[in-house]
Amino acid sequence: MLPSCTRCSLPATIRTVLKSASGLTASDPASDPASMSTLKGWIKSIRGHKNVSFISISDGSTYEPLQAVYRGVLGPEYSIGASVQLTGKLQPSRGRQEVEFLISKSSVLGPCDTMEYPIQKKNLPTKVLRDHAHLRFRTTQTTALMHLRDGILRDWHDWFESNAFTYIHTPVLTSSDCEGAGETFSLSSNVFPDRVNLTVSSQLHLEAPTHAVSRTYTLSPCFRAEPSATPRHLAEFYMLEGEVVVDTLDGLMDVVEDGIKSTLKSMLRGTTDRSERLRDALLAIRSSDVVRDTMADLNTTMYEPFARMTYAKAIKILTKHHAVTPFNHPPIPGHGLSLEHEKHLAADRPIFITHYPAAIKPFYMLPADNDTVACFDLLLPSLGEIAGGSLREHRLSHLEASLPSEEYAWYADLRRYGSIPHGGWGMGWDRWISWITGVDNVKDVVAFPRWVGHCKY
C-alpha cells in the first residue's frame, strides 16, 4: 500500500510511478495523456548520442536511479547534480532495466556547476563525504541510511506502543550529570541563575513519569564532552531509553531482549510495506564494498537466547583466555571491560554481563550481593556494548546516603512520595544503526556528526 494524503495531492515520486505502472507491456501507448507523469529529481549521470540523450534521475524514493530518455540533444545546463522536472511516461526498456521514462517535456529547476560539485563519483572516500555532510544525502548509501533510521525508529515505536509504554519528551537542558563522570557540556546564560548542562542521559527525568504511568521511553539527543575520536564515539548522539516498573533484573533483561528481537524480526521477516523498504535500504547500504556483512550476527540475535553471565564470571573467563592468548589490555578485577574483552565475550551470541562492582557504577543503581549492583551491560557480536541498564535504588534512606549533591533533591522526592521498585536501560541509537548496517563508524550513520574538533554545520 502506497503512502497517501487524504486532504492533499502529493507530487509523484519515482517509486509511486513505478508502483502504479507495474505490469507495463510493450503494447501500452506511450502517448496516452492519462498515463503521463511529472517527476522532479536530481541528475545522477547523463550521456548523449547523436539523436537521443539518456538521463539517470533520482529523487531518493528508490535506490536505483530511473533512466529517462529524451529524443534529441539536451543543453549543457543538464549536468550531474542539477535538479530537473521531467514530464513523460514509462515504457518498456530495450536496455538492462525493465522500464525507462520517455520524456516529452523537461526543464532545469536548479543548475549545478560540475566543475565545483563534489558529489560526482559513484564511490567517494568516507572522509570526503564527512567533509561534505550537507551534500552526502545525494549518495545512495546515505539516502538509504536515513530511510533505515526512520523505519527502524517506527518499528521501535510500534513495539513500545504494543507493550503500553508512553513516549516522553525529556529535557536537553539539565542541572544534573546523570553519569557523574564530569563529561558534560556546560552553558552559562543570564536566563538561569546557576550553571546548566546539556544532558548526558534522559534516565533521571524519565524516572519521574514512570512513577505515575509505569512504563515510559524516549529517543533523545545526548551530549558528552569526550575527547575520543574513535569510530564508536560522538559528542552528540541519540539514546533510546526506557523505564519500567519491574521487580527483578531478569525481568528487566527480558524486556530489553524482547524489544531487540521483535524489532529485528519486523525488519527482516515482516510483510509490511515498511519492512520491504527497510530490506531494500539494507541492500542498498551493503552495495558498498566498505560495509561489513552483518546477516549472521542479525540472525543469531533474532533467534538465539541471549546469554547471561555475572561480571565476576566474565573476569575469570577473560583472565583464563589472557593467560593463553594475551589481550592488549589485561582484564583487571574491579575495573571496566575493554572493547576487546566485550567482543570476546559476545563472539558467539549476545550476552548480558550483570552485577558489576558497585564501586565503578553510578549512585542510582540498586545494590545487590557481594558489593555489586543489580545492573547489566548488553554486548552484541562484532560490536561490544550496545546497552546498559539496572534496577534503580528505590529506597529513600539508601539513596540519600549516596546522592552526590542537593541538585538531586527532586530525584529523592520520587522515593519520598510513593516510591516503587523499577528499572531501566539506555541503548546507543547510532551504534544500533551502525551494527545493523555494518557501517562501522558511527560518524557515517548520522546526518550531521559532531565529534571532538568537528562541529562544522
C-alpha positions in Angstrom: 0.0 0.0 0.0 1.4 3.4 -1.0 1.6 6.3 1.4 -1.4 8.6 0.9 -2.6 12.1 1.9 -6.3 12.4 2.2 -6.5 16.2 2.0 -3.8 17.0 -0.5 -2.4 15.8 -3.8 1.2 14.9 -3.2 3.5 15.1 -6.2 4.5 11.8 -7.9 7.8 10.2 -7.0 9.8 7.6 -8.9 8.7 5.0 -6.5 4.9 5.8 -6.8 5.2 6.0 -10.6 7.0 2.6 -10.8 4.4 1.0 -8.5 1.5 2.3 -10.5 3.0 1.1 -13.7 3.8 -2.4 -12.6 2.9 -4.9 -15.4 3.6 -2.5 -18.2 3.7 -4.1 -21.6 5.0 -3.1 -24.9 1.5 -2.6 -26.3 0.8 0.2 -23.9 0.6 3.5 -25.8 3.4 5.8 -24.7 1.4 8.9 -25.7 -1.7 8.3 -23.6 -2.2 11.6 -21.7 -3.9 9.8 -18.8 -0.7 7.9 -18.1 1.6 10.9 -18.2 3.6 11.7 -15.1 5.7 14.6 -13.9 8.8 13.9 -11.8 11.3 16.1 -10.0 14.7 14.9 -9.1 18.5 15.2 -9.4 20.6 14.0 -12.3 23.0 11.2 -11.3 24.5 10.7 -14.7 23.9 11.8 -18.3 25.1 10.7 -21.7 24.2 11.7 -25.1 24.2 10.3 -28.6 23.5 11.9 -32.0 19.7 12.0 -31.7 19.0 10.8 -28.2 20.0 11.6 -24.6 19.9 9.4 -21.5 19.5 10.8 -18.0 19.7 8.8 -14.8 17.5 10.7 -12.3 17.0 10.1 -8.6 14.6 11.6 -6.1 15.5 9.5 -3.1 12.4 7.3 -3.2 14.3 4.4 -4.8 17.9 3.2 -4.6 18.4 2.7 -8.3 18.0 5.8 -10.5 15.4 5.9 -13.2 16.7 6.0 -16.7 14.9 8.8 -18.6 15.2 9.1 -22.5 15.0 12.3 -24.4 14.7 12.2 -28.2 17.1 14.9 -29.0 20.1 16.7 -27.6 20.0 18.4 -24.2 21.8 21.6 -23.4 24.8 21.9 -21.1 22.6 23.0 -18.2 21.6 19.4 -17.9 24.5 18.3 -15.8 25.3 15.9 -12.9 23.8 17.3 -9.7 21.3 19.6 -11.4 17.6 19.3 -10.3 15.1 18.8 -13.2 11.5 18.4 -13.8 10.5 15.8 -16.4 7.1 15.1 -17.8 6.6 11.8 -19.7 5.6 8.2 -19.4 7.1 4.9 -18.5 7.7 2.4 -21.3 9.4 -1.0 -21.6 13.2 -0.6 -21.9 15.4 -2.0 -24.5 18.3 -1.9 -22.1 19.2 -3.7 -18.9 16.5 -2.1 -16.8 12.8 -3.2 -17.2 11.4 0.2 -17.9 12.5 3.7 -18.8 10.9 7.1 -18.7 10.2 8.6 -22.1 10.5 12.4 -21.8 8.0 14.7 -23.6 8.9 17.9 -21.7 11.7 18.8 -19.4 13.2 21.8 -17.6 16.1 22.5 -15.3 15.0 23.7 -11.9 18.3 24.2 -10.2 21.6 24.3 -12.2 24.8 22.7 -10.8 28.3 23.7 -11.7 30.0 20.3 -12.4 33.5 21.9 -12.0 32.8 22.6 -8.3 30.2 19.9 -7.4 32.0 17.4 -5.1 29.5 14.5 -5.2 30.0 13.2 -8.7 31.9 9.9 -8.4 29.9 6.7 -7.6 32.2 5.8 -4.7 33.8 8.5 -2.6 36.0 8.1 0.4 34.2 8.4 3.7 36.4 11.4 4.8 35.3 13.3 1.7 31.7 12.6 2.4 32.1 13.7 6.1 33.6 16.9 4.9 30.5 17.5 2.7 27.9 16.1 5.1 25.3 18.6 3.8 25.6 17.1 0.3 26.3 13.4 1.1 22.5 12.8 1.3 22.7 12.8 -2.5 24.6 9.5 -2.3 22.6 6.2 -2.5 24.1 4.9 0.8 23.3 8.0 2.9 19.8 8.2 1.4 19.3 4.5 2.4 20.8 5.1 5.9 18.3 7.9 6.5 15.4 5.7 5.4 16.6 2.9 7.5 17.0 5.1 10.7 13.5 6.3 10.1 11.9 2.9 9.5 13.7 1.2 12.5 12.6 4.0 14.8 9.0 3.4 13.7 9.4 -0.3 14.4 10.6 0.5 17.9 7.7 2.9 18.4 5.3 0.1 17.4 7.0 -2.3 19.9 6.8 0.2 22.7 3.1 1.0 21.9 2.2 -2.7 21.8 3.7 -3.0 25.3 1.8 0.0 26.7 4.8 2.3 27.0 4.3 6.1 26.9 6.7 8.3 25.0 8.1 11.2 27.0 9.8 14.3 25.6 12.7 14.7 28.1 14.7 18.0 28.5 18.0 18.7 26.9 19.0 21.3 29.4 19.6 20.0 32.9 21.2 20.9 36.2 22.5 17.4 36.8 25.1 15.0 35.4 23.3 11.6 35.3 26.5 9.5 34.9 28.6 11.5 37.4 31.5 11.3 35.0 32.1 15.1 34.6 31.9 14.8 30.8 29.1 17.4 30.4 28.9 20.4 28.1 28.2 23.4 30.5 26.4 26.5 29.5 26.4 30.0 31.0 23.5 32.3 30.5 21.6 35.2 32.0 18.4 33.1 31.7 19.4 30.7 34.6 20.8 31.7 38.0 23.1 28.6 38.0 25.1 26.7 35.5 23.2 24.3 33.3 24.4 21.3 31.3 23.5 19.6 28.1 22.1 16.2 29.1 24.2 13.1 29.0 21.2 10.8 29.6 17.4 11.2 29.9 17.2 8.5 32.6 16.7 10.6 35.7 14.0 12.7 34.1 12.4 9.6 32.6 12.1 8.0 36.1 9.7 10.8 37.2 6.7 10.0 34.9 7.4 6.3 35.4 6.2 6.8 39.0 2.8 7.7 37.5 2.4 5.8 34.2 4.6 2.8 35.0 6.2 2.4 31.5 8.0 5.2 29.7 10.5 5.7 26.9 12.3 8.3 24.9 14.7 8.7 22.0 16.5 11.9 22.7 19.8 13.7 21.9 22.6 13.3 24.4 25.9 15.2 24.7 29.2 14.1 26.2 32.4 16.2 26.1 34.6 13.2 25.4 38.0 13.8 23.8 37.7 10.5 22.0 37.7 10.4 18.2 37.2 6.6 17.8 34.7 5.1 15.3 32.3 4.4 18.3 32.1 7.9 19.9 30.3 11.2 19.1 29.9 14.4 21.1 26.2 14.5 20.1 24.3 11.2 19.8 20.9 9.7 20.3 19.9 7.3 23.1 16.8 5.1 23.2 15.9 4.8 26.9 13.2 3.1 28.7 12.0 2.9 32.3 9.5 0.4 33.7 8.0 -0.8 37.0 9.7 -4.1 37.4 10.9 -6.2 40.4 13.8 -8.3 39.1 16.9 -7.8 37.0 16.0 -10.8 34.9 12.6 -9.3 34.3 14.2 -6.1 33.0 16.6 -8.0 30.8 13.6 -10.0 29.4 12.1 -6.7 28.3 15.2 -5.5 26.6 15.8 -8.8 24.8 12.2 -8.9 23.5 12.4 -5.4 22.1 15.6 -6.1 20.2 14.4 -9.5 18.8 11.0 -8.1 17.9 12.2 -5.1 16.0 14.8 -7.1 14.1 12.2 -9.6 13.1 9.9 -6.9 12.0 12.6 -5.5 9.7 14.0 -8.8 8.3 10.9 -11.0 8.3 8.0 -8.6 8.3 5.5 -8.4 5.4 4.5 -4.8 5.6 5.5 -2.1 3.1 7.8 -0.6 5.7 9.6 -3.9 6.2 10.1 -4.3 2.5 11.5 -0.7 2.3 13.9 -1.4 5.2 15.2 -4.5 3.5 15.7 -2.6 0.3 17.6 0.1 2.2 19.8 -2.5 3.9 20.7 -4.0 0.4 21.5 -0.5 -0.9 23.8 0.2 2.0 25.5 -3.1 1.6 26.2 -2.5 -2.0 29.3 -0.5 -0.8 32.5 -2.6 -0.6 33.4 -0.9 2.7 30.4 -2.3 4.6 30.7 -5.4 6.8 28.2 -8.2 6.2 26.0 -8.4 9.3 23.4 -11.1 8.4 25.0 -13.9 10.5 25.0 -11.6 13.6 21.5 -10.4 12.9 20.1 -13.9 12.6 21.9 -15.1 15.8 20.5 -12.1 17.7 16.9 -12.8 16.3 16.8 -16.5 17.1 19.3 -17.4 19.8 18.5 -16.7 23.5 20.8 -14.0 24.9 23.4 -15.4 27.3 23.6 -14.1 30.9 26.8 -14.0 32.9 28.0 -12.2 36.0 30.9 -9.7 35.9 32.8 -12.0 38.3 32.5 -15.0 36.0 33.3 -12.9 32.9 36.6 -11.7 34.6 37.5 -15.4 35.3 36.9 -16.3 31.6 38.9 -13.4 30.3 41.7 -14.0 32.7 41.9 -17.6 31.7 42.0 -16.6 28.0 44.5 -13.9 28.6 46.9 -16.5 30.1 47.0 -18.3 26.8 46.3 -15.6 24.2 47.1 -12.2 25.8 44.7 -9.3 25.2 46.2 -5.9 24.5 44.7 -4.8 27.9 44.7 -7.4 30.6 41.4 -7.9 32.4 41.6 -6.4 35.9 39.0 -7.3 38.6 37.2 -4.2 39.8 37.7 -2.3 36.5 35.6 -1.9 33.4 35.8 -4.2 30.4 37.7 -3.0 27.3 36.3 -3.4 23.8 38.4 -6.5 23.0 37.1 -8.1 26.2 33.5 -7.3 25.2 33.9 -8.7 21.7 35.5 -11.9 23.1 32.6 -12.5 25.5 30.0 -11.8 22.7 31.8 -13.7 20.0 29.0 -16.3 19.6 25.8 -14.6 20.6 24.5 -11.5 22.5 25.3 -11.6 26.2 24.2 -9.7 29.3 27.1 -9.1 31.7 25.5 -8.5 35.1 26.3 -7.4 38.7 29.3 -5.1 38.2 31.1 -3.9 41.3 29.2 -1.1 43.0 32.4 1.0 43.2 32.6 1.5 39.4 28.8 2.2 38.8 26.7 5.3 39.4 24.8 6.1 42.6 21.3 5.3 41.3 21.8 1.6 40.9 20.2 -0.9 43.3 22.8 -2.7 45.5 23.0 -6.5 45.2 25.1 -9.1 46.9 28.8 -9.0 47.5 29.3 -5.3 46.9 27.8 -5.4 43.4 24.8 -3.7 41.9 21.8 -5.1 40.0 22.9 -3.9 36.6 23.8 -5.2 33.1 25.7 -4.3 30.0 24.4 -5.9 26.8 27.1 -7.0 24.4 26.4 -7.8 20.7 28.6 -9.9 18.4 31.2 -7.9 16.4 30.2 -4.7 18.3 30.5 -5.0 22.1 28.4 -2.9 24.4 25.1 -1.6 22.9 23.0 -1.0 26.0 23.3 -0.7 29.8 20.6 -0.8 32.4 19.9 -1.5 36.1 17.3 -1.7 38.8 17.1 1.7 40.4 17.6 2.4 44.1 14.0 2.9 45.2 14.6 3.2 49.0 14.8 6.8 50.2 17.2 6.2 53.1 19.7 4.3 50.9 19.5 6.8 48.1 20.0 9.8 50.3 23.2 8.3 51.6 24.7 8.3 48.1 23.2 11.3 46.4 26.1 13.5 45.1 24.6 16.9 45.8 21.5 18.9 46.7 20.8 19.3 42.9 19.3 15.9 43.1 16.7 16.7 45.8 13.9 16.5 43.2 15.1 13.0 42.4 15.0 12.0 46.0 11.4 13.2 46.1 10.4 10.4 43.8 11.4 8.0 46.6 9.9 10.2 49.3 6.4 10.2 47.8 5.2 6.7 46.8 8.4 5.0 45.6 8.1 1.8 43.7 10.6 -0.8 42.5 11.6 0.0 39.0 14.4 -0.3 36.4 15.5 1.0 33.1 18.0 0.9 30.3 19.6 3.0 27.6 20.7 1.9 24.1 23.1 3.8 21.9 20.9 4.5 18.8 23.7 5.4 16.4 25.7 2.3 17.5 22.5 0.2 16.9 22.2 1.6 13.3 25.9 1.0 12.8 25.7 -2.6 14.0 22.6 -3.4 11.8 24.1 -2.0 8.7 27.7 -3.0 9.0 28.8 0.7 8.6 31.4 0.5 11.4 32.0 4.2 12.0 29.1 6.0 13.7 30.1 9.2 12.0 28.8 7.7 8.8 25.3 6.8 10.0 24.4 10.2 11.4 23.1 13.1 9.4 25.4 15.7 10.8 28.0 14.1 13.1 29.7 16.1 15.8 32.9 14.7 17.4 36.0 16.2 19.1 37.3 19.1 17.0 34.4 18.9 14.4 31.2 20.9 14.5 31.1 22.3 11.0 27.4 22.8 10.5 
